[in-house]
Amino acid sequence: MKLIVSLPRNDIEMAKAAAASGADAIKLHMNVEHRASGTRFGSFSEERDTVRAICQAVDCEVGLMPGADIANLPTRAEMDALFEIGISFVDIYTQHMPLWFLELKQKLIVAFDSFDGFVEPAFFMSHVYWPRGANRNRIFMVEASITKPEDYGKPFSYHDARRLRILQEYVDAPLLVPTQKHISTDDTKWLVRVGTGGLMIGAIVAGSTAESIGEATAKYRKAIDDELAALGQ
């Protein structure tokens, strides 16, 4: 299971702390006000230099949430420029993603903001074999960002875990679970046991300083690795 750290700010020291503590990838943001942290992230022109500096400073993958408004995303040329400076994946809600994102050079994570239990939308929203004739899904992962904002930070329950397991069964790409609820390191073991594709920790469990992010990353890295070892993986 991959461990991704979603930073509460596009901050080089936070990124270095996460990378040094075992993150497989770091996620940055543009063009959005982040609900969990309350941070406003600027446009391509405002964030580009910081994004470049972060990509140069860490030895893990770096990705980007490019915005929450289809009319105010980076342009195709800007997305290509971001790829050249080191942004290897994008993570975006399906309703905010223009179709030309399917042609990006970056790997593509699509985020669901709800799940009603029906199979067909979950499957077909995550099942895109492109370009024509390709033998693999264009969608790299599915982010299960399905917790209602009023429930952010609440304890993670059996109901939450099994709801995610149902979604995982029907999407056509590995499931990425964000810590919108307070998923503890002990809870994380249960996600590993059912083959969840990734855990993305953010401000709710990792705090908002470089020190707290480093400490949290190390704890979740150990929880994942210890459980994988116990399972012989």
DRENVEXTI-106536 format. One line per 8 residues: number of its first residue (from 1); their letters; for each residue y, x, z negated of N, C-alpha, C. Coordinates in nm, 2 decimals. Example, Ala and Ser with C-alpha at 12.3 -4.5 7.8 and 13.67 -1.06 7.14 Angstrom:
<nodes>
1 = as = -0.57/1.32/-0.78/-0.45/1.23/-0.78/-0.33/1.32/-0.78 | -0.22/1.28/-0.71/-0.11/1.37/-0.71/0.00/1.29/-0.79;
</nodes>
This chain:
<nodes>
1 = mklivslp = -0.12/0.08/0.00/0.00/0.00/0.00/0.12/0.09/0.00 | 0.22/0.06/0.09/0.34/0.13/0.10/0.44/0.09/-0.01 | 0.52/0.19/-0.05/0.63/0.17/-0.15/0.76/0.19/-0.08 | 0.84/0.09/-0.07/0.97/0.10/-0.01/1.07/0.07/-0.12 | 1.18/0.14/-0.12/1.29/0.13/-0.21/1.41/0.07/-0.14 | 1.46/-0.05/-0.18/1.58/-0.11/-0.12/1.69/-0.07/-0.21 | 1.79/0.01/-0.16/1.90/0.06/-0.24/2.00/-0.05/-0.26 | 2.06/-0.05/-0.38/2.17/-0.15/-0.41/2.30/-0.11/-0.35;
9 = rndiemak = 2.31/0.02/-0.31/2.42/0.07/-0.23/2.37/0.18/-0.14 | 2.44/0.19/-0.03/2.41/0.30/0.07/2.46/0.43/0.00 | 2.38/0.49/-0.08/2.43/0.60/-0.17/2.33/0.72/-0.15 | 2.38/0.84/-0.13/2.29/0.95/-0.10/2.22/0.99/-0.22 | 2.28/0.99/-0.34/2.21/1.03/-0.46/2.09/0.93/-0.50 | 2.12/0.81/-0.48/2.01/0.71/-0.50/1.89/0.73/-0.40 | 1.93/0.76/-0.28/1.83/0.78/-0.18/1.74/0.90/-0.21 | 1.81/1.01/-0.25/1.74/1.13/-0.28/1.65/1.11/-0.41;
17 = aaaasgad = 1.69/1.03/-0.50/1.61/1.01/-0.62/1.49/0.93/-0.58 | 1.50/0.83/-0.50/1.39/0.75/-0.46/1.29/0.84/-0.38 | 1.34/0.91/-0.28/1.25/1.00/-0.20/1.18/1.10/-0.29 | 1.25/1.16/-0.38/1.19/1.27/-0.46/1.08/1.21/-0.56 | 1.09/1.08/-0.59/1.00/1.02/-0.68/0.88/0.95/-0.62 | 0.87/0.96/-0.48/0.75/0.91/-0.42/0.76/0.79/-0.33 | 0.88/0.75/-0.29/0.90/0.64/-0.20/0.85/0.68/-0.06 | 0.77/0.58/0.00/0.73/0.60/0.14/0.85/0.58/0.24;
25 = aiklhmnv = 0.94/0.49/0.19/1.06/0.46/0.28/1.17/0.41/0.19 | 1.29/0.42/0.25/1.41/0.37/0.19/1.48/0.27/0.28 | 1.53/0.16/0.22/1.60/0.06/0.31/1.74/0.06/0.27 | 1.83/0.07/0.38/1.97/0.06/0.36/2.02/-0.08/0.42 | 2.15/-0.10/0.41/2.20/-0.23/0.46/2.33/-0.22/0.53 | 2.36/-0.31/0.62/2.49/-0.33/0.68/2.53/-0.48/0.69 | 2.66/-0.51/0.70/2.70/-0.64/0.74/2.65/-0.75/0.65 | 2.65/-0.73/0.52/2.59/-0.83/0.43/2.64/-0.81/0.29;
33 = ehrasgtr = 2.64/-0.92/0.22/2.66/-0.92/0.07/2.52/-0.94/0.01 | 2.47/-0.84/-0.06/2.34/-0.84/-0.11/2.33/-0.93/-0.24 | 2.24/-1.03/-0.24/2.24/-1.13/-0.35/2.20/-1.06/-0.48 | 2.09/-0.98/-0.48/2.04/-0.93/-0.60/2.14/-0.83/-0.67 | 2.21/-0.75/-0.59/2.29/-0.65/-0.65/2.44/-0.69/-0.65 | 2.48/-0.79/-0.56/2.62/-0.83/-0.55/2.70/-0.73/-0.47 | 2.64/-0.64/-0.40/2.71/-0.54/-0.33/2.75/-0.59/-0.19 | 2.87/-0.56/-0.14/2.91/-0.58/0.00/2.88/-0.46/0.08;
41 = fgsfseer = 2.80/-0.47/0.19/2.78/-0.36/0.28/2.86/-0.38/0.40 | 2.92/-0.27/0.45/3.01/-0.28/0.56/2.95/-0.28/0.70 | 3.03/-0.26/0.80/2.99/-0.27/0.94/2.93/-0.13/0.98 | 2.89/-0.13/1.10/2.84/0.00/1.16/2.94/0.11/1.15 | 3.06/0.09/1.18/3.16/0.19/1.18/3.19/0.24/1.03 | 3.18/0.14/0.94/3.21/0.18/0.80/3.09/0.25/0.73 | 2.97/0.22/0.77/2.85/0.27/0.71/2.78/0.39/0.78 | 2.82/0.41/0.91/2.74/0.51/0.99/2.74/0.65/0.93;
49 = dtvraicq = 2.85/0.70/0.88/2.84/0.84/0.83/2.76/0.85/0.71 | 2.76/0.75/0.62/2.68/0.76/0.50/2.53/0.74/0.54 | 2.50/0.66/0.64/2.36/0.64/0.68/2.31/0.77/0.74 | 2.39/0.84/0.82/2.35/0.96/0.88/2.32/1.07/0.77 | 2.41/1.07/0.67/2.39/1.17/0.56/2.26/1.14/0.48 | 2.23/1.02/0.46/2.11/0.98/0.39/1.99/1.02/0.47 | 1.99/0.99/0.60/1.87/1.03/0.69/1.85/1.18/0.69 | 1.96/1.25/0.68/1.94/1.40/0.68/1.90/1.46/0.55;
57 = avdcevgl = 1.92/1.38/0.44/1.90/1.43/0.30/1.76/1.40/0.25 | 1.68/1.31/0.31/1.55/1.27/0.26/1.44/1.30/0.36 | 1.32/1.31/0.31/1.21/1.35/0.39/1.11/1.23/0.41 | 1.16/1.11/0.38/1.08/0.99/0.40/1.15/0.90/0.51 | 1.08/0.80/0.55/1.14/0.71/0.65/1.26/0.64/0.59 | 1.35/0.61/0.68/1.47/0.53/0.64/1.49/0.41/0.74 | 1.51/0.29/0.68/1.52/0.17/0.76/1.65/0.10/0.72 | 1.68/-0.01/0.79/1.80/-0.08/0.78/1.79/-0.23/0.79;
65 = mpgadian = 1.85/-0.30/0.70/1.88/-0.44/0.71/2.01/-0.45/0.78 | 2.02/-0.49/0.91/2.14/-0.48/0.99/2.24/-0.59/0.97 | 2.21/-0.70/0.90/2.30/-0.80/0.88/2.24/-0.94/0.86 | 2.32/-1.03/0.82/2.27/-1.17/0.79/2.35/-1.27/0.88 | 2.40/-1.23/0.99/2.47/-1.32/1.08/2.45/-1.27/1.22 | 2.38/-1.35/1.30/2.34/-1.30/1.43/2.46/-1.26/1.52 | 2.58/-1.32/1.49/2.70/-1.29/1.56/2.77/-1.16/1.52 | 2.73/-1.10/1.41/2.79/-0.98/1.36/2.70/-0.87/1.33;
73 = lptraemd = 2.59/-0.85/1.41/2.50/-0.74/1.40/2.55/-0.62/1.47 | 2.50/-0.50/1.45/2.53/-0.39/1.54/2.49/-0.42/1.68 | 2.57/-0.36/1.77/2.53/-0.38/1.92/2.41/-0.31/1.95 | 2.36/-0.33/2.07/2.24/-0.26/2.12/2.27/-0.11/2.12 | 2.38/-0.07/2.17/2.42/0.07/2.17/2.43/0.13/2.03 | 2.48/0.05/1.94/2.48/0.10/1.80/2.35/0.11/1.74 | 2.26/0.02/1.77/2.12/0.03/1.72/2.05/0.15/1.78 | 2.07/0.18/1.90/2.02/0.30/1.96/2.07/0.43/1.89;
81 = alfeigis = 2.20/0.42/1.86/2.26/0.54/1.79/2.20/0.55/1.65 | 2.17/0.44/1.59/2.11/0.45/1.45/1.97/0.51/1.46 | 1.90/0.48/1.57/1.77/0.53/1.59/1.78/0.69/1.60 | 1.88/0.73/1.68/1.89/0.87/1.70/1.93/0.95/1.58 | 2.00/0.89/1.48/2.03/0.96/1.36/1.92/0.94/1.25 | 1.82/0.86/1.28/1.70/0.86/1.18/1.66/0.73/1.13 | 1.72/0.62/1.17/1.68/0.48/1.13/1.55/0.45/1.21 | 1.44/0.45/1.14/1.31/0.43/1.21/1.26/0.29/1.21;
89 = fvdiytqh = 1.32/0.20/1.12/1.27/0.06/1.12/1.39/-0.03/1.09 | 1.38/-0.16/1.13/1.48/-0.26/1.09/1.41/-0.37/1.02 | 1.48/-0.43/0.93/1.42/-0.54/0.85/1.52/-0.66/0.86 | 1.49/-0.77/0.91/1.58/-0.88/0.94/1.51/-1.01/0.93 | 1.59/-1.11/0.88/1.54/-1.25/0.88/1.52/-1.30/1.02 | 1.41/-1.38/1.04/1.38/-1.43/1.18/1.50/-1.51/1.24 | 1.57/-1.59/1.15/1.68/-1.67/1.21/1.80/-1.59/1.24 | 1.81/-1.46/1.20/1.92/-1.38/1.22/1.89/-1.28/1.34;
97 = mplwflel = 1.77/-1.28/1.39/1.73/-1.18/1.48/1.75/-1.22/1.63 | 1.83/-1.15/1.71/1.84/-1.19/1.85/1.71/-1.14/1.92 | 1.68/-1.20/2.04/1.56/-1.16/2.11/1.56/-1.02/2.15 | 1.68/-0.96/2.18/1.68/-0.82/2.23/1.63/-0.72/2.12 | 1.62/-0.77/2.00/1.57/-0.68/1.90/1.42/-0.64/1.93 | 1.35/-0.73/2.00/1.21/-0.70/2.04/1.21/-0.57/2.13 | 1.32/-0.53/2.19/1.32/-0.42/2.28/1.38/-0.29/2.21 | 1.40/-0.30/2.08/1.46/-0.18/2.01/1.35/-0.07/2.00;
105 = kqklivaf = 1.41/0.05/1.98/1.32/0.17/1.96/1.26/0.17/1.82 | 1.33/0.10/1.73/1.28/0.10/1.59/1.16/0.01/1.57 | 1.08/0.04/1.47/0.98/-0.06/1.42/1.05/-0.18/1.36 | 0.98/-0.29/1.37/1.04/-0.42/1.34/0.97/-0.49/1.22 | 1.05/-0.51/1.12/1.00/-0.59/1.01/1.08/-0.73/1.01 | 1.01/-0.84/1.02/1.07/-0.97/1.01/1.06/-1.03/0.88 | 1.16/-1.09/0.83/1.16/-1.15/0.69/1.16/-1.30/0.70 | 1.07/-1.36/0.62/1.07/-1.51/0.60/1.14/-1.54/0.48;
113 = dsfdgfve = 1.23/-1.64/0.49/1.30/-1.68/0.37/1.24/-1.81/0.30 | 1.13/-1.85/0.35/1.06/-1.96/0.29/0.91/-1.97/0.34 | 0.83/-2.04/0.27/0.69/-2.06/0.31/0.65/-2.20/0.26 | 0.62/-2.29/0.35/0.58/-2.42/0.31/0.43/-2.45/0.31 | 0.35/-2.34/0.33/0.21/-2.36/0.33/0.14/-2.39/0.46 | 0.22/-2.41/0.56/0.16/-2.44/0.69/0.13/-2.31/0.77 | 0.01/-2.31/0.83/-0.04/-2.19/0.89/0.03/-2.15/1.02 | 0.06/-2.25/1.11/0.11/-2.22/1.24/0.24/-2.14/1.24;
121 = paffmshv = 0.34/-2.18/1.17/0.47/-2.11/1.17/0.45/-1.96/1.12 | 0.37/-1.95/1.01/0.35/-1.81/0.96/0.29/-1.72/1.06 | 0.19/-1.77/1.13/0.12/-1.69/1.23/0.21/-1.66/1.35 | 0.27/-1.76/1.41/0.34/-1.74/1.54/0.47/-1.67/1.52 | 0.53/-1.68/1.40/0.66/-1.61/1.38/0.63/-1.46/1.36 | 0.50/-1.42/1.34/0.46/-1.28/1.32/0.37/-1.23/1.43 | 0.35/-1.30/1.54/0.26/-1.27/1.64/0.33/-1.26/1.77 | 0.37/-1.13/1.80/0.44/-1.11/1.93/0.39/-0.98/1.99;
129 = ywprganr = 0.30/-1.00/2.09/0.25/-0.88/2.16/0.35/-0.85/2.28 | 0.42/-0.74/2.26/0.53/-0.71/2.36/0.55/-0.56/2.35 | 0.58/-0.49/2.47/0.60/-0.55/2.60/0.47/-0.61/2.66 | 0.49/-0.68/2.77/0.38/-0.75/2.84/0.26/-0.65/2.86 | 0.14/-0.69/2.83/0.03/-0.61/2.84/0.00/-0.52/2.72 | 0.09/-0.52/2.63/0.07/-0.43/2.51/-0.05/-0.48/2.43 | -0.12/-0.39/2.37/-0.24/-0.42/2.29/-0.21/-0.41/2.14 | -0.08/-0.42/2.10/-0.05/-0.42/1.96/0.07/-0.52/1.93;
137 = nrifmvea = 0.08/-0.57/1.81/0.18/-0.66/1.77/0.32/-0.58/1.77 | 0.42/-0.64/1.82/0.55/-0.58/1.81/0.61/-0.59/1.67 | 0.56/-0.68/1.59/0.60/-0.70/1.45/0.52/-0.60/1.37 | 0.59/-0.51/1.30/0.53/-0.41/1.22/0.48/-0.46/1.08 | 0.57/-0.54/1.02/0.54/-0.60/0.89/0.62/-0.73/0.87 | 0.57/-0.81/0.78/0.64/-0.93/0.75/0.69/-0.92/0.60 | 0.82/-0.94/0.58/0.87/-0.94/0.44/0.87/-1.08/0.39 | 0.80/-1.10/0.28/0.79/-1.23/0.21/0.91/-1.25/0.12;
145 = sitkpedy = 1.03/-1.27/0.17/1.15/-1.29/0.09/1.16/-1.44/0.06 | 1.06/-1.50/0.00/1.05/-1.65/-0.01/1.09/-1.71/-0.15 | 1.14/-1.63/-0.24/1.18/-1.68/-0.37/1.32/-1.74/-0.36 | 1.34/-1.86/-0.42/1.47/-1.92/-0.42/1.57/-1.84/-0.51 | 1.69/-1.83/-0.46/1.79/-1.74/-0.54/1.80/-1.78/-0.68 | 1.78/-1.90/-0.72/1.79/-1.94/-0.86/1.67/-1.89/-0.94 | 1.57/-1.84/-0.88/1.45/-1.79/-0.95/1.45/-1.63/-0.95 | 1.55/-1.57/-0.89/1.56/-1.42/-0.89/1.55/-1.37/-1.03;
153 = gkpfsyhd = 1.47/-1.27/-1.05/1.46/-1.20/-1.18/1.37/-1.26/-1.28 | 1.31/-1.38/-1.25/1.22/-1.44/-1.34/1.08/-1.37/-1.34 | 1.00/-1.39/-1.44/0.87/-1.32/-1.44/0.78/-1.37/-1.32 | 0.70/-1.28/-1.28/0.61/-1.30/-1.17/0.49/-1.37/-1.22 | 0.44/-1.48/-1.16/0.34/-1.56/-1.21/0.21/-1.56/-1.12 | 0.11/-1.62/-1.18/-0.01/-1.64/-1.10/0.02/-1.73/-0.98 | 0.10/-1.83/-0.99/0.14/-1.91/-0.88/0.20/-1.83/-0.77 | 0.30/-1.74/-0.81/0.36/-1.65/-0.71/0.26/-1.57/-0.64;
161 = arrlrilq = 0.17/-1.51/-0.71/0.07/-1.41/-0.65/-0.02/-1.49/-0.55 | -0.06/-1.60/-0.59/-0.15/-1.67/-0.50/-0.08/-1.73/-0.38 | 0.04/-1.77/-0.40/0.12/-1.82/-0.28/0.14/-1.70/-0.18 | 0.17/-1.59/-0.23/0.18/-1.47/-0.14/0.05/-1.44/-0.08 | -0.06/-1.46/-0.15/-0.19/-1.43/-0.09/-0.22/-1.53/0.02 | -0.18/-1.65/0.01/-0.20/-1.75/0.12/-0.12/-1.71/0.24 | 0.01/-1.67/0.22/0.09/-1.62/0.33/0.03/-1.50/0.40 | -0.02/-1.41/0.32/-0.08/-1.29/0.37/-0.20/-1.31/0.46;
169 = eyvdapll = -0.27/-1.42/0.43/-0.39/-1.46/0.50/-0.35/-1.50/0.65 | -0.23/-1.55/0.66/-0.20/-1.62/0.79/-0.10/-1.54/0.88 | -0.02/-1.45/0.82/0.07/-1.37/0.91/-0.02/-1.27/0.99 | 0.04/-1.23/1.10/-0.04/-1.14/1.19/0.01/-1.00/1.18 | 0.06/-0.96/1.06/0.11/-0.82/1.03/0.10/-0.80/0.88 | 0.09/-0.68/0.84/0.09/-0.65/0.69/0.20/-0.72/0.62 | 0.17/-0.77/0.50/0.27/-0.84/0.42/0.35/-0.74/0.33 | 0.48/-0.75/0.33/0.57/-0.67/0.25/0.63/-0.76/0.14;
177 = vptqkhis = 0.60/-0.73/0.01/0.65/-0.81/-0.10/0.77/-0.75/-0.16 | 0.89/-0.82/-0.16/1.00/-0.76/-0.23/1.01/-0.81/-0.38 | 1.07/-0.73/-0.46/1.08/-0.77/-0.61/1.20/-0.86/-0.63 | 1.19/-0.98/-0.57/1.29/-1.08/-0.60/1.27/-1.14/-0.74 | 1.14/-1.16/-0.77/1.10/-1.19/-0.91/1.07/-1.05/-0.97 | 1.06/-1.06/-1.10/1.04/-0.93/-1.18/0.89/-0.89/-1.17 | 0.85/-0.83/-1.06/0.71/-0.78/-1.05/0.69/-0.65/-1.12 | 0.62/-0.66/-1.23/0.60/-0.54/-1.31/0.50/-0.44/-1.25;
185 = tddtkwlv = 0.49/-0.32/-1.31/0.39/-0.23/-1.26/0.25/-0.28/-1.28 | 0.22/-0.36/-1.38/0.09/-0.42/-1.40/0.07/-0.53/-1.30 | 0.17/-0.61/-1.27/0.16/-0.71/-1.16/0.12/-0.64/-1.03 | 0.18/-0.52/-1.01/0.16/-0.45/-0.88/0.01/-0.43/-0.85 | -0.07/-0.40/-0.96/-0.21/-0.37/-0.94/-0.28/-0.49/-0.87 | -0.24/-0.61/-0.90/-0.30/-0.73/-0.84/-0.26/-0.74/-0.69 | -0.15/-0.69/-0.65/-0.11/-0.69/-0.51/-0.19/-0.59/-0.44 | -0.21/-0.47/-0.50/-0.30/-0.37/-0.44/-0.44/-0.42/-0.42;
193 = rvgtgglm = -0.49/-0.49/-0.52/-0.63/-0.54/-0.51/-0.66/-0.64/-0.40 | -0.56/-0.71/-0.35/-0.58/-0.81/-0.25/-0.54/-0.75/-0.11 | -0.50/-0.62/-0.11/-0.47/-0.56/0.02/-0.33/-0.58/0.07 | -0.23/-0.61/-0.01/-0.10/-0.63/0.03/-0.05/-0.50/0.10 | 0.03/-0.52/0.21/0.07/-0.41/0.29/0.17/-0.32/0.23 | 0.26/-0.38/0.15/0.37/-0.30/0.09/0.44/-0.37/-0.02 | 0.50/-0.29/-0.11/0.59/-0.34/-0.22/0.73/-0.29/-0.19 | 0.83/-0.37/-0.20/0.97/-0.32/-0.18/1.04/-0.35/-0.31;
201 = igaivags = 1.07/-0.24/-0.39/1.14/-0.26/-0.51/1.29/-0.25/-0.49 | 1.37/-0.33/-0.57/1.51/-0.33/-0.56/1.58/-0.34/-0.69 | 1.70/-0.38/-0.70/1.78/-0.38/-0.82/1.72/-0.45/-0.94 | 1.65/-0.56/-0.91/1.59/-0.64/-1.02/1.50/-0.56/-1.11 | 1.42/-0.47/-1.05/1.33/-0.38/-1.13/1.37/-0.24/-1.14 | 1.46/-0.19/-1.05/1.49/-0.05/-1.04/1.63/-0.02/-1.09 | 1.71/-0.12/-1.12/1.84/-0.09/-1.16/1.94/-0.05/-1.05 | 2.05/0.01/-1.09/2.15/0.04/-0.99/2.22/0.18/-1.01;
209 = taesigea = 2.14/0.27/-1.07/2.18/0.41/-1.08/2.07/0.50/-1.02 | 2.11/0.62/-0.98/2.02/0.71/-0.92/1.91/0.74/-1.02 | 1.94/0.75/-1.15/1.84/0.78/-1.25/1.74/0.67/-1.27 | 1.79/0.55/-1.27/1.70/0.43/-1.29/1.61/0.41/-1.17 | 1.67/0.43/-1.05/1.59/0.42/-0.93/1.48/0.52/-0.92 | 1.51/0.65/-0.96/1.41/0.75/-0.96/1.30/0.72/-1.06 | 1.34/0.68/-1.18/1.24/0.64/-1.28/1.15/0.53/-1.23 | 1.21/0.42/-1.18/1.13/0.31/-1.14/1.04/0.34/-1.02;
217 = takyrkai = 1.09/0.42/-0.92/1.01/0.46/-0.81/0.88/0.54/-0.86 | 0.90/0.63/-0.95/0.79/0.71/-1.00/0.69/0.62/-1.07 | 0.73/0.52/-1.15/0.64/0.43/-1.22/0.56/0.34/-1.12 | 0.63/0.29/-1.02/0.56/0.20/-0.92/0.47/0.29/-0.83 | 0.51/0.41/-0.80/0.42/0.50/-0.72/0.29/0.53/-0.80 | 0.30/0.55/-0.93/0.19/0.58/-1.01/0.10/0.46/-1.02 | 0.15/0.34/-1.04/0.07/0.22/-1.05/0.00/0.19/-0.92 | 0.06/0.21/-0.81/-0.01/0.19/-0.68/-0.12/0.29/-0.66;
225 = ddelaalg = -0.09/0.42/-0.68/-0.18/0.53/-0.65/-0.30/0.52/-0.75 | -0.27/0.49/-0.88/-0.38/0.48/-0.97/-0.48/0.36/-0.94 | -0.42/0.25/-0.89/-0.51/0.14/-0.86/-0.59/0.17/-0.73 | -0.52/0.23/-0.63/-0.60/0.27/-0.51/-0.71/0.36/-0.54 | -0.69/0.46/-0.63/-0.79/0.55/-0.67/-0.91/0.48/-0.74 | -0.87/0.38/-0.83/-0.97/0.30/-0.90/-1.06/0.22/-0.80 | -1.00/0.19/-0.69/-1.07/0.11/-0.58/-1.14/0.20/-0.48 | -1.13/0.33/-0.50/-1.19/0.43/-0.42/-1.12/0.44/-0.28;
233 = q = -0.99/0.41/-0.28/-0.92/0.42/-0.15/-0.82/0.54/-0.15;
</nodes>
